Amino acid sequence: MDPAIAALLEKSAADGIPFRARANHAHHTWAKTFHSLPELYIQPESLAEIEKVVNLARGHRRRLVTVGCGHSPSHITCTSSWQLNLDHYARVLSVDTSTGLAVVQSGIRLYALCDELDRRGLAMPNLGSINQQSIAGAISTGTHGSSLAHGLMSEDVVALKITLADGHTKSCSADENPALFRAALLSLGALGVIAEVTFRAVPAFTLRWTQTIDADRVMLDAWVKGSLWTQSEFVRVWWFPYTRRAVVWKADKTDEEHVEPPRGNYDGPLGYYVYHNLLYLGQLYGFRDGSTVSAVQPSREALLMNCLYSQFVNEWAIPLHKGPEALRRLSSWLNHLGPDDPDYVPHGIPFSATGLFVHAPVEVRVSDTSSSSADPRRRPYLDPTRPDGPTLYLNAMLYRPYHADPPCRERYYEAFEWLMRDLGGRPHWAKNFVVGGGTVEALYGEDFARWRSVRDEADPEGMFIGPWHREKVLGEGPRLALEEVEVERAAARGGGLRVAGFVG
């Protein structure tokens, strides 16, 4: 360890403010796609401690990376410098049950927040597929659920407090520091450390959900007729390209008594490993068309999905009305369909699908941020959704059984991203998209430039910038004083990649 850092640890509490740091922490993403060894792993418990960490990092010329559950499968949270975890900065500060306004420390995980709200008769208006993220992490990456009645989770955020690179904490909202607010609503961890979140909860609610598997033409017919996404408040689809089948999940609010779903084939340890082996061997099996399961659960349970295994995920947002075209073109490409097949459409994808086998489904979800975007002060600069109508999200998943990388990934994602760009898509920031900064910048225009301007003012030396940011959002340009650059990338023991960086 750098002698200066060792000395810092010895005298870190001389000012009465703890510096809760330790060395020898091994970091990896939830999917174990990327690994790194931060110099220090820091877990503050107060705002004063967060501000101290930022000041020390700046003074010792270190990059600072905030990390939560690590569910983003890219290397955005990897560092050889200082890593900040807010799991111990996770209190509910206040809740007004009459208005639903809640103020929380930014490290609180969504599952804990949902439990705290439920005790007060409240709930999050919407959730994504998982509840392991911190609320700050969910906001910072554009997390969303699947409902035309809702947009990004950040649309329910009323105000934020964020500690910037100078060590000062600023408040921001649509009325106070509005540019900082719009940038911080999807910050990618590149502006500072989100310290406090004020958001609007709703009265707790129960959902009755049903899940049906059928031929994908049934799903597509409902889509074309306009009923697929409007039949319930919450709807999501998993499409299996090779079997040409789809699972449709839908849910609506109800006052019924809770009824737990039947235990799934893969819920127990045996099923987990059996399915792992099936994936490893590249095998699939089906269910009878029309098979349906249902349950009645609290929203904080019903809206979640078991992610099962390590996986790559590559999700893009396109206009909702282009969805059937997207799936049909992808199906024609993957299944090598010809003009004699009734499901054939010209796909136009300039890559070969020969030898590919995609063993995981495409997750299909929706949102509508067009109403919230009527007030541009509440829309994140880097919001990937459509401002003028409903948005469709297509997530090309690839399981990694036993953390083995599927050989089809590079070509599949190359073709998938080509198709998404052809349909006017934008990538989900937290996923494994391939395209770089120049391409992404062109997809956002002036809003991208505004975000960059706010970021540069908030963190002029690049204390919160790493290789992922340079590749995806900064592009070419002079290296910043505290920016971390990647100096090594190698296979990690047990799967994935180990990355190392350098500041200075």
C-alpha positions as CSV (number, residue, x, y, z in Angstrom):
1,M,0.0,0.0,0.0
2,D,1.1,3.6,-0.7
3,P,2.8,4.8,2.6
4,A,0.8,8.0,2.5
5,I,-2.5,6.0,2.4
6,A,-1.2,3.7,5.2
7,A,-0.5,6.8,7.3
8,L,-3.9,8.2,6.5
9,L,-5.6,5.1,7.9
10,E,-3.6,5.3,11.1
11,K,-4.6,8.9,11.8
12,S,-7.9,9.1,9.9
13,A,-10.1,10.0,12.9
14,A,-8.0,12.7,14.3
15,D,-10.6,15.3,13.4
16,G,-13.4,13.4,15.2
17,I,-15.0,12.2,11.9
18,P,-14.5,8.5,11.2
19,F,-12.9,7.3,8.0
20,R,-14.3,3.8,7.8
21,A,-11.9,2.3,5.2
22,R,-10.2,-1.0,4.7
23,A,-7.9,-2.6,2.2
24,N,-7.9,-6.0,0.6
25,H,-11.5,-5.9,-0.6
26,A,-12.2,-7.9,-3.8
27,H,-15.0,-6.4,-5.9
28,H,-17.0,-8.1,-8.6
29,T,-20.3,-7.4,-10.3
30,W,-23.3,-9.5,-9.3
31,A,-22.9,-11.6,-12.5
32,K,-19.2,-11.9,-11.9
33,T,-18.6,-10.4,-15.4
34,F,-15.9,-8.0,-14.0
35,H,-13.6,-8.0,-11.0
36,S,-11.3,-5.4,-9.5
37,L,-9.2,-4.8,-6.4
38,P,-9.8,-1.3,-5.0
39,E,-7.0,0.2,-2.9
40,L,-9.6,1.1,-0.2
41,Y,-13.2,0.1,0.4
42,I,-15.0,2.8,2.4
43,Q,-18.3,2.6,4.2
44,P,-19.4,5.9,5.7
45,E,-22.3,6.3,8.1
46,S,-23.0,10.0,7.9
47,L,-23.0,12.9,5.5
48,A,-20.0,14.4,7.3
49,E,-18.1,11.1,6.6
50,I,-19.1,11.2,2.9
51,E,-17.8,14.8,2.6
52,K,-14.6,13.8,4.4
53,V,-14.1,10.9,2.0
54,V,-14.5,13.1,-1.0
55,N,-12.0,15.7,0.4
56,L,-9.5,13.0,1.2
57,A,-9.8,11.4,-2.2
58,R,-9.2,14.8,-3.8
59,G,-6.3,15.6,-1.5
60,H,-4.6,12.3,-2.1
61,R,-5.3,12.3,-5.9
62,R,-7.6,9.3,-6.0
63,R,-10.6,8.4,-8.0
64,L,-13.8,7.7,-6.1
65,V,-16.3,5.1,-7.2
66,T,-19.7,4.6,-5.6
67,V,-21.0,1.0,-5.6
68,G,-24.1,-0.7,-4.3
69,C,-25.2,-4.2,-5.2
70,G,-23.1,-4.4,-8.4
71,H,-26.0,-5.5,-10.5
72,S,-24.8,-3.4,-13.5
73,P,-22.8,-6.1,-15.4
74,S,-20.4,-3.7,-17.0
75,H,-17.1,-2.4,-15.6
76,I,-18.6,0.9,-14.6
77,T,-18.0,0.2,-10.8
78,C,-14.5,-1.4,-11.2
79,T,-11.5,0.5,-9.8
80,S,-8.0,0.1,-8.5
81,S,-8.5,3.4,-6.6
82,W,-11.1,4.1,-3.8
83,Q,-14.5,2.4,-3.7
84,L,-17.4,3.9,-1.7
85,N,-20.2,1.7,-0.5
86,L,-23.3,3.3,1.2
87,D,-24.9,0.2,2.8
88,H,-24.3,1.8,6.2
89,Y,-25.8,5.1,5.2
90,A,-29.3,3.8,4.7
91,R,-31.8,5.4,7.1
92,V,-35.3,6.6,6.4
93,L,-35.1,10.3,7.6
94,S,-38.8,11.2,7.3
95,V,-42.1,10.1,5.8
96,D,-45.2,12.2,5.5
97,T,-48.0,9.7,5.2
98,S,-50.5,12.4,4.1
99,T,-48.5,13.5,1.1
100,G,-46.4,10.3,0.5
101,L,-43.2,12.4,0.5
102,A,-40.3,10.3,1.9
103,V,-36.7,11.5,2.6
104,V,-34.1,8.7,2.7
105,Q,-30.3,8.4,2.8
106,S,-29.1,7.3,-0.6
107,G,-27.6,3.9,0.4
108,I,-30.9,2.3,1.4
109,R,-31.6,-0.8,-0.7
110,L,-35.0,-0.9,-2.4
111,Y,-36.1,-4.1,-0.5
112,A,-35.4,-2.3,2.8
113,L,-37.1,0.8,1.6
114,C,-40.2,-1.1,0.5
115,D,-40.4,-2.8,3.9
116,E,-40.1,0.6,5.7
117,L,-42.8,2.1,3.4
118,D,-45.1,-0.9,3.9
119,R,-45.0,-0.4,7.7
120,R,-46.4,3.1,7.1
121,G,-49.0,1.9,4.6
122,L,-47.1,3.1,1.6
123,A,-45.3,1.7,-1.5
124,M,-43.1,2.6,-4.4
125,P,-45.3,3.5,-7.4
126,N,-43.3,1.2,-9.6
127,L,-40.3,-1.2,-9.4
128,G,-37.9,-2.8,-11.8
129,S,-37.2,-6.5,-12.0
130,I,-35.0,-6.5,-8.9
131,N,-35.0,-4.8,-5.5
132,Q,-31.3,-5.3,-4.6
133,Q,-30.2,-1.9,-5.8
134,S,-29.7,1.1,-3.6
135,I,-32.1,3.9,-4.4
136,A,-29.2,6.1,-5.6
137,G,-28.0,3.3,-7.9
138,A,-31.5,2.8,-9.3
139,I,-31.8,6.5,-10.1
140,S,-28.3,6.9,-11.5
141,T,-28.7,4.2,-14.2
142,G,-32.3,4.9,-15.4
143,T,-34.0,1.9,-13.8
144,H,-37.6,1.3,-15.0
145,G,-40.4,-1.2,-14.6
146,S,-42.9,-2.2,-17.3
147,S,-46.1,-0.2,-17.5
148,L,-47.5,2.4,-19.8
149,A,-48.8,4.2,-16.6
150,H,-45.2,4.8,-15.4
151,G,-41.8,6.0,-16.7
152,L,-38.4,5.8,-15.1
153,M,-38.2,5.3,-11.3
154,S,-36.6,8.8,-11.2
155,E,-39.9,10.4,-12.2
156,D,-41.1,10.1,-8.6
157,V,-38.0,11.9,-7.3
158,V,-38.8,15.4,-6.0
159,A,-35.3,16.5,-4.7
160,L,-31.8,15.3,-4.2
161,K,-28.7,16.2,-2.2
162,I,-25.4,15.4,-3.9
163,T,-21.8,15.8,-2.6
164,L,-19.7,17.2,-5.4
165,A,-15.9,16.9,-6.0
166,D,-15.2,20.0,-3.9
167,G,-16.6,18.2,-0.8
168,H,-19.7,20.4,-0.6
169,T,-23.2,19.0,-0.6
170,K,-25.7,20.7,-2.8
171,S,-29.5,20.4,-2.9
172,C,-31.2,20.3,-6.2
173,S,-34.8,20.0,-7.6
174,A,-36.8,21.2,-10.5
175,D,-36.8,24.7,-8.8
176,E,-33.3,24.7,-7.1
177,N,-30.2,24.1,-9.2
178,P,-32.4,22.6,-12.0
179,A,-29.6,21.7,-14.4
180,L,-27.8,19.8,-11.7
181,F,-31.1,18.0,-10.8
182,R,-31.6,16.9,-14.4
183,A,-28.1,15.7,-14.7
184,A,-28.2,13.9,-11.3
185,L,-31.4,12.1,-12.1
186,L,-29.3,9.9,-14.4
187,S,-25.8,10.6,-13.3
188,L,-23.9,7.4,-14.1
189,G,-22.0,8.1,-10.9
190,A,-20.0,10.7,-12.8
191,L,-21.1,13.9,-11.0
192,G,-20.6,13.2,-7.3
193,V,-22.1,11.1,-4.5
194,I,-25.9,11.2,-4.2
195,A,-26.4,11.6,-0.5
196,E,-30.1,12.1,0.0
197,V,-33.3,11.4,-2.0
198,T,-36.8,12.9,-1.6
199,F,-39.4,11.0,-3.5
200,R,-43.2,10.6,-3.6
201,A,-44.6,7.2,-2.5
202,V,-48.2,6.0,-3.0
203,P,-50.6,4.1,-0.8
204,A,-49.6,0.4,-0.5
205,F,-51.3,-1.8,-3.1
206,T,-51.8,-5.4,-3.9
207,L,-51.5,-6.9,-7.4
208,R,-53.3,-9.9,-9.0
209,W,-51.0,-11.2,-11.7
210,T,-51.2,-13.9,-14.3
211,Q,-48.5,-15.4,-16.5
212,T,-49.3,-17.3,-19.7
213,I,-47.1,-19.0,-22.2
214,D,-48.2,-19.3,-25.8
215,A,-47.1,-19.1,-29.4
216,D,-45.5,-15.8,-30.1
217,R,-47.9,-15.1,-32.9
218,V,-50.7,-14.8,-30.2
219,M,-48.6,-12.1,-28.4
220,L,-47.8,-10.3,-31.7
221,D,-51.5,-10.4,-32.8
222,A,-52.5,-8.8,-29.5
223,W,-49.8,-6.2,-30.0
224,V,-50.9,-5.3,-33.5
225,K,-54.5,-5.0,-32.4
226,G,-53.4,-2.6,-29.6
227,S,-54.5,-4.7,-26.6
228,L,-51.2,-6.3,-25.4
229,W,-49.8,-3.4,-23.4
230,T,-53.1,-1.8,-22.4
231,Q,-54.9,-4.9,-21.0
232,S,-53.4,-4.3,-17.5
233,E,-51.5,-1.6,-15.6
234,F,-48.4,-3.7,-15.5
235,V,-47.4,-5.9,-18.5
236,R,-44.1,-7.6,-19.5
237,V,-43.2,-10.3,-22.0
238,W,-40.4,-12.8,-22.3
239,W,-39.9,-13.9,-25.9
240,F,-38.1,-17.1,-26.8
241,P,-36.8,-16.7,-30.4
242,Y,-36.0,-20.3,-31.3
243,T,-39.2,-21.8,-29.9
244,R,-41.3,-18.9,-31.3
245,R,-43.1,-18.7,-28.0
246,A,-43.7,-15.9,-25.5
247,V,-44.6,-15.6,-21.8
248,V,-47.0,-12.7,-21.1
249,W,-47.1,-11.4,-17.5
250,K,-49.8,-8.9,-16.5
251,A,-51.0,-7.4,-13.2
252,D,-53.6,-5.1,-11.9
253,K,-54.5,-3.6,-8.5
254,T,-56.9,-5.6,-6.4
255,D,-58.3,-5.8,-2.8
256,E,-58.3,-9.6,-2.8
257,E,-56.6,-11.7,-0.1
258,H,-53.0,-12.7,-0.9
259,V,-52.4,-15.9,-2.7
260,E,-48.9,-17.1,-3.2
261,P,-47.8,-18.5,-6.6
262,P,-47.1,-22.2,-7.1
263,R,-43.5,-23.1,-6.4
264,G,-41.5,-23.0,-9.6
265,N,-39.5,-25.9,-11.0
266,Y,-36.3,-23.9,-10.4
267,D,-37.0,-22.4,-7.0
268,G,-35.2,-24.9,-5.0
269,P,-31.5,-25.8,-5.0
270,L,-31.9,-29.0,-7.1
271,G,-33.9,-27.1,-9.8
272,Y,-31.3,-24.3,-9.8
273,Y,-28.5,-26.7,-10.6
274,V,-30.5,-28.8,-13.0
275,Y,-31.4,-25.8,-15.1
276,H,-27.7,-24.6,-14.9
277,N,-26.7,-27.9,-16.5
278,L,-29.4,-27.6,-19.2
279,L,-28.1,-24.2,-20.0
280,Y,-24.5,-25.4,-20.1
281,L,-25.5,-28.1,-22.5
282,G,-27.5,-25.6,-24.6
283,Q,-30.8,-27.5,-24.1
284,L,-34.3,-26.1,-23.7
285,Y,-37.7,-27.6,-23.2
286,G,-41.2,-26.2,-23.4
287,F,-44.5,-26.0,-21.7
288,R,-48.0,-26.6,-23.1
289,D,-49.4,-23.6,-25.0
290,G,-51.9,-21.7,-22.9
291,S,-50.4,-22.7,-19.6
292,T,-51.2,-20.1,-17.0
293,V,-50.1,-19.4,-13.4
294,S,-51.4,-16.6,-11.1
295,A,-51.1,-15.1,-7.7
296,V,-52.1,-12.2,-5.5
297,Q,-49.2,-10.4,-3.8
298,P,-48.1,-7.1,-2.4
299,S,-46.7,-4.9,-5.2
300,R,-43.2,-5.0,-3.6
301,E,-43.2,-8.8,-4.3
302,A,-45.3,-9.1,-7.4
303,L,-43.3,-6.7,-9.5
304,L,-40.0,-8.6,-9.0
305,M,-38.4,-11.2,-11.2
306,N,-35.9,-13.9,-10.2
307,C,-32.8,-13.2,-12.4
308,L,-31.7,-16.8,-11.7
309,Y,-28.1,-16.8,-13.0
310,S,-25.2,-14.7,-14.0
311,Q,-26.0,-13.2,-17.4
312,F,-25.1,-10.6,-19.9
313,V,-27.8,-8.1,-20.6
314,N,-28.1,-5.6,-23.5
315,E,-31.2,-3.5,-23.4
316,W,-32.3,-0.8,-25.8
317,A,-35.2,1.6,-25.9
318,I,-37.1,2.1,-29.2
319,P,-40.5,3.5,-30.1
320,L,-43.3,1.2,-28.9
321,H,-44.9,1.0,-32.3
322,K,-41.7,-0.5,-33.8
323,G,-41.8,-3.5,-31.5
324,P,-43.5,-6.1,-33.7
325,E,-41.1,-5.2,-36.6
326,A,-38.1,-5.5,-34.3
327,L,-39.1,-9.0,-33.0
328,R,-40.0,-10.3,-36.5
329,R,-36.8,-9.1,-38.0
330,L,-34.7,-10.6,-35.2
331,S,-36.7,-13.9,-35.5
332,S,-36.1,-14.0,-39.3
333,W,-32.4,-13.5,-38.7
334,L,-31.9,-15.9,-35.8
335,N,-34.1,-18.7,-37.3
336,H,-32.8,-18.3,-40.9
337,L,-36.3,-17.8,-42.2
338,G,-36.9,-17.7,-45.9
339,P,-39.6,-16.1,-48.0
340,D,-41.6,-19.4,-47.9
341,D,-42.0,-19.2,-44.2
342,P,-45.3,-17.4,-43.1
343,D,-43.3,-15.5,-40.4
344,Y,-40.6,-14.3,-42.7
345,V,-39.8,-10.6,-43.0
346,P,-36.6,-9.1,-44.6
347,H,-34.4,-8.4,-41.6
348,G,-31.6,-6.4,-43.3
349,I,-29.1,-7.4,-40.6
350,P,-25.7,-7.4,-42.2
351,F,-24.2,-10.2,-40.1
352,S,-24.5,-13.9,-40.3
353,A,-26.5,-15.9,-37.8
354,T,-24.8,-19.2,-38.8
355,G,-23.7,-21.1,-35.7
356,L,-25.5,-18.9,-33.2
357,F,-27.7,-20.4,-30.6
358,V,-29.3,-17.9,-28.2
359,H,-30.5,-19.9,-25.2
360,A,-32.0,-17.0,-23.2
361,P,-35.2,-15.0,-23.8
362,V,-35.5,-11.5,-24.9
363,E,-37.2,-9.5,-22.1
364,V,-39.8,-7.0,-23.5
365,R,-41.0,-4.1,-21.3
366,V,-42.6,-0.7,-21.8
367,S,-42.9,2.7,-20.2
368,D,-44.3,6.1,-21.0
369,T,-42.4,9.2,-19.9
370,S,-44.1,11.5,-22.4
371,S,-46.5,13.0,-19.7
372,S,-43.7,13.6,-17.2
373,S,-41.6,15.2,-20.0
374,A,-44.1,17.9,-20.4
375,D,-42.1,19.7,-17.7
376,P,-38.5,19.4,-19.0
377,R,-37.1,20.3,-15.6
378,R,-38.0,16.8,-14.4
379,R,-36.6,14.8,-17.3
380,P,-33.1,13.5,-17.0
381,Y,-30.7,14.8,-19.7
382,L,-29.7,11.2,-20.4
383,D,-33.2,9.7,-20.3
384,P,-33.1,6.9,-23.0
385,T,-36.9,6.9,-23.4
386,R,-39.0,8.6,-26.1
387,P,-40.2,12.1,-25.1
388,D,-43.0,12.0,-27.6
389,G,-44.7,8.7,-26.8
390,P,-44.5,5.2,-25.3
391,T,-41.2,3.4,-25.2
392,L,-40.4,-0.2,-25.7
393,Y,-37.4,-1.9,-24.1
394,L,-35.9,-5.0,-25.6
395,N,-33.3,-6.7,-23.4
396,A,-31.2,-9.4,-25.2
397,M,-30.2,-11.6,-22.3
398,L,-27.5,-14.2,-22.4
399,Y,-27.1,-16.6,-19.5
400,R,-23.6,-17.5,-18.3
401,P,-24.0,-21.0,-16.8
402,Y,-21.3,-21.6,-14.3
403,H,-20.0,-18.1,-15.3
404,A,-19.0,-19.4,-18.7
405,D,-19.2,-16.7,-21.4
406,P,-21.5,-17.9,-24.3
407,P,-19.6,-18.0,-27.5
408,C,-22.4,-16.3,-29.4
409,R,-22.2,-13.0,-27.4
410,E,-20.1,-10.8,-29.7
411,R,-21.9,-11.5,-32.9
412,Y,-25.4,-11.6,-31.4
413,Y,-24.9,-8.2,-29.7
414,E,-23.3,-6.8,-32.8
415,A,-26.3,-7.7,-34.8
416,F,-28.8,-6.8,-32.1
417,E,-27.4,-3.3,-31.6
418,W,-27.3,-2.8,-35.4
419,L,-31.0,-3.5,-35.5
420,M,-31.8,-1.3,-32.5
421,R,-29.9,1.6,-34.0
422,D,-31.8,1.0,-37.3
423,L,-35.0,1.4,-35.4
424,G,-34.0,4.6,-33.6
425,G,-33.0,3.0,-30.3
426,R,-30.9,4.1,-27.3
427,P,-29.0,1.8,-25.0
428,H,-29.9,1.2,-21.3
429,W,-27.0,2.8,-19.4
430,A,-26.6,-0.1,-16.9
431,K,-26.3,-2.9,-19.4
432,N,-23.6,-4.5,-21.6
433,F,-24.0,-2.3,-24.7
434,V,-21.1,-2.3,-27.1
435,V,-21.3,1.0,-29.0
436,G,-19.0,3.9,-27.8
437,G,-19.3,7.5,-26.9
438,G,-19.4,9.0,-30.4
439,T,-22.4,6.9,-31.4
440,V,-24.2,7.4,-28.1
441,E,-23.7,11.2,-28.1
442,A,-25.3,11.4,-31.5
443,L,-28.4,9.7,-30.1
444,Y,-29.0,12.5,-27.5
445,G,-27.9,15.7,-29.2
446,E,-28.1,18.8,-27.1
447,D,-29.2,17.0,-23.9
448,F,-25.9,15.1,-24.0
449,A,-23.9,18.3,-24.3
450,R,-25.9,19.8,-21.4
451,W,-25.2,16.8,-19.2
452,R,-21.5,17.0,-20.1
453,S,-21.4,20.7,-19.2
454,V,-23.0,20.1,-15.8
455,R,-20.7,17.1,-15.2
456,D,-17.6,19.1,-16.1
457,E,-18.6,21.9,-13.7
458,A,-19.4,19.6,-10.8
459,D,-16.2,17.5,-11.2
460,P,-13.6,19.4,-13.3
461,E,-10.7,17.1,-12.4
462,G,-12.6,13.8,-13.1
463,M,-12.5,12.4,-9.6
464,F,-15.6,10.3,-10.5
465,I,-14.5,9.3,-14.0
466,G,-13.2,5.9,-15.1
467,P,-12.6,3.9,-18.2
468,W,-16.2,3.1,-18.7
469,H,-17.2,6.8,-18.7
470,R,-14.4,7.6,-21.2
471,E,-15.5,4.9,-23.5
472,K,-19.2,5.5,-23.3
473,V,-19.9,9.1,-22.6
474,L,-16.7,11.2,-22.8
475,G,-15.2,10.0,-26.0
476,E,-12.0,11.6,-27.3
477,G,-10.6,14.5,-25.4
478,P,-7.9,15.4,-22.9
479,R,-7.4,13.1,-20.0
480,L,-8.6,14.6,-16.7
481,A,-6.3,15.0,-13.7
482,L,-8.0,12.4,-11.5
483,E,-9.5,10.2,-14.3
484,E,-8.7,6.5,-13.9
485,V,-7.4,4.8,-17.0
486,E,-7.4,1.0,-17.6
487,V,-3.9,-0.5,-17.6
488,E,-4.7,-4.2,-17.5
489,R,-7.5,-6.6,-18.4
490,A,-7.1,-10.3,-17.9
491,A,-9.3,-13.4,-17.4
492,A,-10.4,-13.8,-13.8
493,R,-10.3,-17.1,-12.0
494,G,-13.7,-18.6,-12.1
495,G,-14.9,-16.5,-15.1
496,G,-15.2,-12.9,-16.1
497,L,-12.5,-10.3,-16.5
498,R,-10.2,-8.7,-13.9
499,V,-9.5,-5.1,-14.7
500,A,-6.9,-2.7,-13.2
501,G,-6.6,1.0,-13.5
502,F,-4.3,3.9,-12.8
503,V,-4.8,7.5,-11.7
504,G,-2.2,10.2,-12.4
